[in-house]
Amino acid sequence: MADYLSRFLSSSLDLGGGRISGRLALAPMAGLTHVAFREVLEDFGGFGLSATEMCSARALPSELPGRSPVYAWTLREKPHLLCQIMGGNAEDMVAAARKIEQDGLFGVDINLGCAASAICRRGAGAALLRNPEAAERIVRAVRRTVSCPITVKFRTGWQDDPNVAAEMGRRLEAAGADGLVFHPRVAPDRRSRPPKWRHIAEVKRAVSIPVLGNGNVFNAEDAVRMLDTTGCDGIALGRIAVARPWIFAQLSSGFQPESSIFASTAKLVTERIWAHFEPSWARKRYAKFMTFFSANFVFGHNLKRRLCRSKTLEEAIRDIDRLLNPCPSLLQRPDAHLFTS
């Protein structure tokens, strides 16, 4: 199983006019897949595609790389980095996509999955799943504007019907999307129920472009089962990538971490966060990272509370050394309750 999985996930995949070196991708997540986290992820490797956190399409044209807290990257990741944009009208999305291509990133990812009320009130994110014609117009307008790869991350929709998701996939392909990242949950679901992987198979059968499955892949057995049962072309990892940034290397090359990796990685991410962000931003990002990272441990809720008290880099490193050395008892699968915090 390990050899099959490694060979498949390490094979290249074409996305429109671009090619990625592997079939594992980092799913974009607001407040989590920022430049500091991705810098540590780059050192572990094992993925073919990564993504920024969600960026407002309206704000992005005025964002300055190197100064923006969300629109930022390192030079080594640009060749495989998508920037995810969120917006409710084609004009804003086109302007953002144009800037992303001009700045030399691999491609554009269009958010049709975020169901946060503040996003949906703007007619953006998952709200566009209620209006397929508007979603199609946005993708088509972006496709006319840029030649770089375009992917779309979307959910099943606002009703639990795989036929609706399959039809949306067909529309997105017809509008010019080069690949789809599909999360098979209804839009309002905050991961309180398991994703329905059979819906991924329906979307895959409906389109000819690559489909990456997303949702509840936490180990090699999960990855093999998703690939075998859905026929998807690759896998996008979200929450598990934050909890275990070495997961891509585990799945694609058989990397076997020692228990000391938890403390050392927590410190690396923490140091990178404070290096990239001013203190108030750093504290928020540190706390969000530690919420997900604490899901690894048997007493994760208690650890989260104690680790998230840190207000400075020095306090954070001290608390990591004190609380994660030696490594606390680990869960085989991360605590899903902390993943929904």
Secondary structure as GFF3:
##gff-version 3
##sequence-region A 1 341
A	DSSP	alpha_helix	2	9	.	.	.	ID=ss1
A	DSSP	beta_strand	13	15	.	.	.	ID=ss2
A	DSSP	beta_strand	18	20	.	.	.	ID=ss3
A	DSSP	beta_strand	24	26	.	.	.	ID=ss4
A	DSSP	alpha_helix	35	44	.	.	.	ID=ss5
A	DSSP	beta_strand	50	51	.	.	.	ID=ss6
A	DSSP	beta_strand	55	56	.	.	.	ID=ss7
A	DSSP	three_ten_helix	60	62	.	.	.	ID=ss8
A	DSSP	three_ten_helix	75	80	.	.	.	ID=ss9
A	DSSP	beta_strand	81	86	.	.	.	ID=ss10
A	DSSP	alpha_helix	90	102	.	.	.	ID=ss11
A	DSSP	beta_strand	107	112	.	.	.	ID=ss12
A	DSSP	alpha_helix	117	120	.	.	.	ID=ss13
A	DSSP	three_ten_helix	125	130	.	.	.	ID=ss14
A	DSSP	alpha_helix	132	145	.	.	.	ID=ss15
A	DSSP	beta_strand	150	157	.	.	.	ID=ss16
A	DSSP	alpha_helix	162	175	.	.	.	ID=ss17
A	DSSP	beta_strand	179	186	.	.	.	ID=ss18
A	DSSP	alpha_helix	197	206	.	.	.	ID=ss19
A	DSSP	beta_strand	211	214	.	.	.	ID=ss20
A	DSSP	alpha_helix	220	230	.	.	.	ID=ss21
A	DSSP	beta_strand	234	237	.	.	.	ID=ss22
A	DSSP	alpha_helix	239	243	.	.	.	ID=ss23
A	DSSP	alpha_helix	247	253	.	.	.	ID=ss24
A	DSSP	alpha_helix	261	276	.	.	.	ID=ss25
A	DSSP	alpha_helix	279	293	.	.	.	ID=ss26
A	DSSP	three_ten_helix	294	296	.	.	.	ID=ss27
A	DSSP	alpha_helix	300	307	.	.	.	ID=ss28
A	DSSP	alpha_helix	313	324	.	.	.	ID=ss29
A	DSSP	alpha_helix	336	339	.	.	.	ID=ss30
###
